């Protein structure tokens, strides 16, 4: 399972197609170019265990670099294209990257970063960057044959920073050095995701994020053709499913919301019957949203809960979800434990911090405290992503919130996800964040920050309507006491909300969240 095998058997088959430009890279081209780049890595002195970094938007060169690093035994760090110069600089220094490859579209930040860093080399893709050597030129003089010392490398990814400074996750290199060896995600794809050799996979999200990157790499191992969207657009997404007869895709709940809010005439215009499976993750999906998606697409929607750390995973297909609405699945990788603040397991149905056992614990690079903080106080072999949830009698997990976003108002713990799941279903709401804001009497007060739909004005009347809408479906104590409006909430392209940035507007530089 490796593109090199498919290059030998189906050289002219498309490995991936860029949705916007239509540029196609065949398996033979992917093989030849990744080999050339691997030779360039070795010429630079990069050896197994070294690190490179990519600062790029979705580009046809992205996977040529990834597969070159994968076959060279390197760690490849994919940096978010949304980051600022200090943030990119931090990741380069923290990861120990020796090479930065940046796209022309990000040249302003890339040039500033170069002034702050002293890496071994700087390469550019898709155009010139001052002080960077174009990858096309670097690659051109290299042989298309395989390097003599191939060894499997892996990604080193950073958390998106939704709850704080990004954390680098540096796993050990694969025990099996073979570049075509299997792994846990491959086995999941074969079984639960029902991958087929001749499938077509649609990737609508930024490739620097863990899920799109890893799913795309896995699909390429199977010989599937990937359709890569440069940027998500709900109608274009539906059109691509029909055009390429897409069989598999991966999304986030916000994409569902955007598609469901398309006019009915647009939604029904496209044939999506080719879909065999659509898997979603990254955030809990509101129950009404998922109900509508299953009604629209049929029982092809899969859901999982996991993190870049790879310390555990739950999974639920459509039938399981319909029988346990709101669940994020049953554990398929690791043992599931829900614990109180002391590290003791809580009874079934009670909320607590979610831990996985029986799997490798996360290793946060250069941060022993973060690594230690992910472990259960009483079981160092149980690790957590920091989320809060509960398990039902059948063993299905339900998320209630990230621990860091829990609101404590008047001594009562409030998990804002419940109110968010209700407010997002209101026709006037495009996006929403429910946060705790300073309150001298209660410590924190619950506030909703709402992004209205295009053409909708954020008025006092709408605010009151939204409050009443929430109170009609949820206990008053769990509902916002006030509503502010924001024309565009700071949401990561993968679907995660930068709630920390929203909350910081109200808390400022306070060192404590207790007023």
C-alpha positions in Angstrom: 0.0 0.0 0.0 2.0 2.9 -1.4 1.8 5.2 -4.4 5.0 3.6 -5.8 3.0 0.3 -6.3 0.2 2.1 -8.1 2.7 4.0 -10.2 4.0 0.6 -11.5 0.5 -0.9 -12.2 -1.5 2.2 -13.1 1.0 4.9 -14.1 -1.5 7.2 -15.9 -4.2 7.0 -13.3 -4.9 10.3 -11.5 -3.5 10.3 -8.0 -5.1 13.6 -7.3 -7.0 16.4 -9.1 -7.2 20.0 -8.0 -10.8 21.0 -8.0 -10.4 24.6 -9.0 -7.6 24.5 -11.5 -8.2 21.0 -12.7 -4.5 20.2 -12.6 -4.0 16.5 -12.4 -1.0 14.6 -11.0 -0.8 10.9 -12.0 0.6 8.2 -9.9 3.7 8.0 -12.1 4.2 11.8 -11.8 3.8 11.6 -8.0 6.3 8.8 -7.8 8.9 10.5 -10.0 8.6 13.9 -8.3 8.6 12.5 -4.8 11.7 10.5 -5.6 13.4 13.6 -7.0 12.6 15.6 -3.8 13.8 12.7 -1.6 17.1 12.9 -3.4 17.1 16.7 -2.8 16.6 16.0 0.9 19.6 13.7 1.0 21.7 16.2 -0.9 20.8 18.8 1.7 22.0 16.4 4.4 18.6 15.4 5.8 18.6 12.0 7.3 16.0 9.7 8.9 14.6 11.4 12.0 15.2 15.0 10.8 12.3 17.5 10.4 11.1 19.6 7.5 8.2 22.1 7.6 5.6 23.1 5.0 3.8 26.5 5.2 1.4 26.2 2.3 -2.2 26.4 1.2 -3.7 23.5 -0.7 -1.3 23.1 -3.6 -0.7 20.4 -6.2 2.9 20.3 -4.8 1.7 19.5 -1.3 1.6 15.7 -1.6 4.7 15.5 -3.7 6.6 16.9 -0.7 4.7 14.7 1.8 5.4 11.5 0.0 9.1 12.5 -0.5 9.4 13.0 3.3 7.5 9.8 4.0 9.9 7.7 2.0 12.9 9.5 3.4 12.2 8.8 7.1 11.6 12.4 7.9 9.1 14.2 10.1 7.0 16.6 8.1 5.3 19.5 9.9 2.3 21.0 8.1 1.9 24.6 9.3 -1.5 26.4 9.1 -1.6 29.0 6.4 -3.6 31.2 8.8 -0.7 31.7 11.2 1.2 34.9 11.8 5.0 35.4 11.6 5.6 34.8 15.4 3.4 31.7 15.3 5.2 30.2 12.4 8.6 31.1 13.9 7.5 29.4 17.1 6.6 26.1 15.3 9.8 26.1 13.3 12.0 26.6 16.4 10.0 24.1 18.5 9.9 21.4 15.9 13.6 21.7 15.1 12.9 22.0 11.4 15.9 22.2 9.1 14.0 23.1 6.0 11.0 25.4 5.3 9.0 25.0 2.1 6.5 27.9 1.6 3.9 28.7 -1.0 4.1 31.9 -3.0 0.7 33.0 -1.7 2.1 33.2 1.8 5.3 35.0 0.8 4.8 38.0 3.1 4.9 35.9 6.2 7.5 33.5 4.8 9.9 36.3 4.0 9.5 37.8 7.5 10.0 34.3 9.0 13.3 33.9 7.1 14.6 37.0 8.8 14.0 35.5 12.2 15.3 32.0 11.6 18.5 30.2 10.4 17.4 27.0 8.8 19.6 24.9 6.4 17.4 25.8 3.4 14.3 27.6 2.3 12.3 26.4 -0.8 9.3 28.0 -2.5 6.4 26.4 -4.4 3.9 27.9 -6.9 5.9 31.0 -7.4 8.9 33.0 -6.2 9.6 34.1 -2.7 12.6 36.4 -2.0 15.4 34.4 -0.5 13.8 31.1 -1.2 14.9 28.6 -3.9 12.1 27.4 -6.1 11.4 23.7 -5.5 10.8 23.1 -9.2 14.5 24.1 -9.8 15.8 22.0 -6.9 13.9 19.0 -8.1 14.7 19.3 -11.8 18.3 18.1 -11.5 17.6 15.1 -9.3 17.1 11.5 -10.5 13.6 9.9 -10.6 14.9 6.7 -9.1 14.3 5.7 -5.5 16.9 6.7 -2.8 18.9 3.8 -1.6 18.1 4.2 2.1 14.3 4.5 2.1 12.6 4.4 5.5 9.1 5.3 6.6 8.7 8.8 8.0 5.6 10.4 9.5 3.9 13.6 10.2 4.5 15.9 13.2 1.5 18.0 13.7 0.6 20.9 15.9 -2.8 21.4 17.6 -4.8 24.2 16.1 -4.4 26.4 19.1 -8.1 26.6 19.9 -7.4 26.4 23.7 -3.9 27.8 23.9 -0.5 27.8 22.2 -0.1 25.0 19.6 1.2 21.8 20.9 3.6 19.7 18.8 2.9 16.0 18.7 6.0 14.0 17.8 5.4 10.3 17.7 8.2 7.8 17.3 9.0 6.9 13.7 7.1 3.8 12.6 8.5 0.6 14.1 8.2 -1.1 10.7 10.6 1.0 8.4 8.9 -0.3 5.2 7.4 2.7 3.4 4.4 0.5 2.4 3.6 -0.9 5.9 0.1 -0.7 7.2 -1.1 1.3 10.2 -4.2 1.7 12.4 -5.8 4.3 10.1 -5.4 2.0 7.1 -7.1 -0.8 9.0 -10.0 1.5 10.0 -10.3 2.7 6.4 -10.5 -0.8 5.1 -13.1 -1.9 7.7 -15.3 0.9 9.0 -14.8 3.4 6.1 -15.4 0.7 3.5 -12.6 1.8 1.1 -12.5 0.3 -2.3 -9.5 0.2 -4.7 -11.2 2.2 -7.5 -12.8 4.8 -5.2 -12.7 8.6 -5.5 -12.1 10.6 -2.4 -13.2 14.3 -2.0 -11.1 16.4 0.4 -12.7 19.8 1.1 -10.5 21.0 4.0 -7.0 22.5 4.4 -4.3 19.8 4.0 -2.2 21.1 6.9 -4.8 19.7 9.4 -4.4 16.2 10.7 -7.6 14.6 9.4 -7.5 15.8 5.8 -3.7 15.1 5.6 -3.9 11.6 7.1 -7.1 10.5 5.3 -5.7 11.7 1.9 -2.4 9.9 2.5 -4.3 6.8 3.4 -6.6 7.0 0.3 -3.5 7.4 -1.9 -2.1 4.2 -0.4 -5.2 2.4 -1.6 -4.8 3.8 -5.1 -7.9 6.0 -4.8 -8.1 9.3 -6.8 -8.3 12.4 -4.6 -10.2 15.5 -5.5 -8.7 18.4 -3.6 -10.7 21.5 -3.0 -8.5 24.6 -2.7 -11.2 26.1 -0.4 -14.6 24.8 0.7 -17.7 26.1 -1.0 -21.0 24.2 -0.3 -22.4 24.2 -3.8 -19.1 23.4 -5.4 -18.7 20.5 -3.0 -22.0 19.0 -4.1 -21.1 19.6 -7.8 -17.8 17.8 -7.4 -19.5 14.8 -5.9 -21.7 14.5 -8.9 -18.9 15.4 -11.5 -16.4 12.9 -10.2 -18.8 10.3 -8.8 -17.2 10.6 -5.4 -17.4 7.5 -3.2 -15.8 8.8 0.0 -15.3 12.1 1.7 -14.5 13.7 5.0 -16.2 16.8 6.5 -16.8 18.8 9.6 -20.3 19.8 11.0 -20.0 23.4 9.9 -19.9 22.1 6.3 -23.1 20.3 6.9 -24.7 23.5 8.3 -23.6 25.5 5.2 -24.9 22.9 2.8 -28.2 22.6 4.6 -28.7 26.3 4.5 -28.4 26.3 0.7 -31.7 26.9 -1.1 -33.6 23.7 -1.6 -33.4 24.2 -5.4 -29.6 24.2 -5.2 -29.5 21.2 -2.8 -31.6 19.0 -5.0 -29.8 20.0 -8.2 -26.9 17.6 -7.6 -26.8 13.8 -7.5 -24.9 12.5 -4.5 -26.0 8.9 -4.8 -22.4 7.8 -5.6 -21.4 8.4 -2.0 -20.5 5.2 -0.1 -19.3 6.9 3.1 -18.9 10.5 4.5 -17.0 10.6 7.7 -17.1 13.7 9.9 -15.3 14.8 13.1 -13.5 17.8 14.7 -16.5 19.0 16.6 -19.8 17.6 18.0 -22.6 17.8 15.4 -25.9 19.2 16.5 -28.6 16.5 16.5 -31.0 18.3 14.1 -28.2 18.9 11.7 -27.2 15.3 11.5 -30.8 14.1 11.3 -31.3 16.3 8.3 -28.0 15.1 6.7 -28.9 11.4 7.1 -32.4 12.1 5.7 -30.8 13.8 2.7 -27.9 11.5 1.9 -29.0 8.3 3.5 -27.2 6.1 6.0 -23.7 6.8 4.6 -22.6 9.3 7.3 -20.0 8.0 9.7 -18.6 9.9 12.7 -15.5 9.6 14.8 -13.9 11.3 17.8 -10.1 11.4 18.0 -7.2 13.8 18.0 -3.9 14.5 16.3 -2.4 12.7 19.3 -3.6 9.3 18.1 -4.2 8.1 21.6 -7.7 6.7 20.9 -10.8 6.8 18.7 -14.5 6.2 18.8 -16.7 5.6 15.8 -20.4 5.5 14.9 -22.2 4.7 11.7 -25.6 6.2 10.8 -27.6 3.3 12.2 -25.6 3.4 15.5 -26.0 7.1 15.7 -29.8 7.0 15.1 -30.0 4.6 18.0 -27.9 6.8 20.2 -28.5 10.3 19.0 -25.8 12.8 19.9 -23.1 10.1 20.3 -19.6 10.4 18.8 -19.3 6.7 18.8 -18.1 3.5 20.4 -14.4 3.0 21.2 -12.6 1.2 18.4 -9.0 2.2 19.4 -8.2 2.3 23.1 -10.3 1.7 26.2 -12.7 4.5 27.2 -12.7 5.9 30.7 -14.6 8.9 32.0 -13.1 10.3 35.2 -13.7 12.9 37.9 -11.1 15.6 38.9 -9.4 13.0 41.2 -8.9 10.6 38.3 -11.5 8.1 39.5 -14.0 6.7 37.0 -17.6 8.1 37.3 -20.8 6.1 37.0 -22.4 5.5 33.6 -24.3 8.6 32.5 -22.3 11.1 34.6 -20.0 13.7 33.0 -16.3 13.7 33.5 -13.0 14.1 31.6 -12.5 11.5 28.8 -9.4 9.3 28.9 -8.2 6.5 26.6 -6.2 3.5 27.9 -4.3 0.7 26.3 -2.8 3.1 23.6 0.4 5.1 23.4 0.2 8.3 25.4 0.8 11.6 23.7 4.2 13.1 23.5 4.1 16.9 23.3 7.4 18.0 21.9 9.6 20.1 24.2 6.8 20.3 26.8 6.9 17.9 29.6 4.2 19.7 31.5 1.7 19.4 28.7 2.6 15.7 28.3 2.1 15.2 32.1 -1.1 17.2 32.1 -2.7 14.9 29.5 -2.3 11.9 31.9 -4.8 10.7 34.5 -3.8 11.6 38.0 -3.9 8.0 39.1 -3.2 6.1 35.9 -0.2 7.3 33.9 -1.2 5.0 31.0 -4.5 6.8 30.5 -4.4 9.9 28.5 -6.9 12.6 27.6 -7.4 15.2 24.9 -9.0 17.5 27.5 -12.6 16.9 26.6 -15.6 16.4 28.8 -18.3 13.8 28.1 -20.3 10.8 29.3 -20.9 7.2 28.4 -24.3 5.5 28.1 -25.2 2.0 29.1 -24.3 0.7 25.7 -20.8 2.2 25.9 -21.4 5.0 23.5 -19.6 8.3 24.2 -21.2 11.7 24.2 -19.2 14.9 24.2 -20.3 17.8 26.4 -17.4 20.2 25.9 -13.8 20.9 26.1 -12.7 21.1 29.7 -11.1 24.6 29.1 -14.4 26.0 27.9 -16.6 24.9 30.9 -18.4 27.9 32.4 -18.7 28.1 36.2 -21.5 30.5 37.0 -22.6 30.8 40.6 -20.8 27.5 41.4 -22.7 25.6 38.7 -20.8 23.9 35.9 -22.2 24.8 32.4 -21.1 23.2 29.2 -21.8 25.7 26.4 -22.0 23.1 23.6 -25.6 22.4 24.6 -26.7 26.0 23.9 -24.5 26.2 20.7 -26.2 23.1 19.3 -29.6 24.7 19.7 -28.8 28.3 18.5 -27.0 27.1 15.3 -30.4 25.6 14.2 -32.1 29.0 14.2 -32.5 30.2 10.6 -30.9 33.6 11.4 -27.7 32.1 12.8 -24.7 31.3 10.6 -22.3 30.6 13.4 -22.3 30.9 17.2 -19.9 30.7 20.2 -21.2 30.5 23.8 -18.7 31.6 26.3 -18.3 32.6 29.9 -17.7 36.4 30.5 -16.8 38.2 33.7 -19.6 38.7 36.2 -19.0 40.2 39.6 -21.9 38.4 41.2 -21.7 35.0 39.7 -18.0 34.8 38.6 -19.0 34.2 35.1 -22.1 34.9 33.0 -23.1 33.0 29.9 -23.0 34.9 26.7 -23.7 34.0 23.0 -21.6 35.6 20.3 -23.6 35.1 17.1 -22.6 35.5 13.5 -25.9 36.3 11.6 -26.7 34.9 8.2 -25.9 37.1 5.3 -28.5 39.9 5.0 -29.6 39.5 8.6 -29.1 42.4 11.0 -28.0 41.8 14.5 -30.7 43.8 16.4 -31.9 43.8 20.0 -35.1 42.2 18.8 -33.1 39.3 17.2 -31.1 38.9 20.4 -34.2 38.5 22.5 -35.6 36.1 19.9 -32.5 33.9 20.1 -32.6 33.9 23.9 -36.2 32.8 23.9 -35.5 30.2 21.3 -32.8 28.7 23.5 -34.9 28.9 26.6 -37.7 27.0 24.9 -35.4 24.0 24.5 -32.9 24.1 27.3 -32.9 24.8 31.0 -32.6 28.6 31.6 -29.5 28.2 33.7 -27.7 26.7 30.7 -28.8 29.4 28.3 -27.1 32.7 27.5 -28.1 35.7 29.5 -27.0 38.0 26.7 -26.2 38.0 22.9 -23.5 39.9 21.0 -23.2 39.9 17.3 -20.1 39.4 15.2 -19.9 39.6 11.4 -17.4 36.7 11.2 -16.4 34.4 14.1 -12.8 33.3 14.0 -13.2 29.7 12.9 -10.4 27.5 11.7 -10.9 26.3 8.1 -11.1 22.7 9.4 -14.2 23.7 11.4 -12.8 24.3 14.8 -13.7 27.5 16.5 -11.0 29.7 18.0 -13.2 30.2 21.1 -10.1 31.3 23.0 -10.0 34.4 20.8 -13.6 35.2 21.2 -13.4 34.8 25.0 -10.2 36.9 25.2 -12.2 39.9 24.0 -14.1 39.9 27.2 -11.5 38.7 29.7 -8.6 40.7 28.4 -5.4 40.1 30.2 -6.9 38.7 33.4 -4.8 35.9 34.8 -7.8 34.4 36.6 -11.2 33.5 35.4 -12.6 34.1 38.9 -13.9 37.6 39.4 
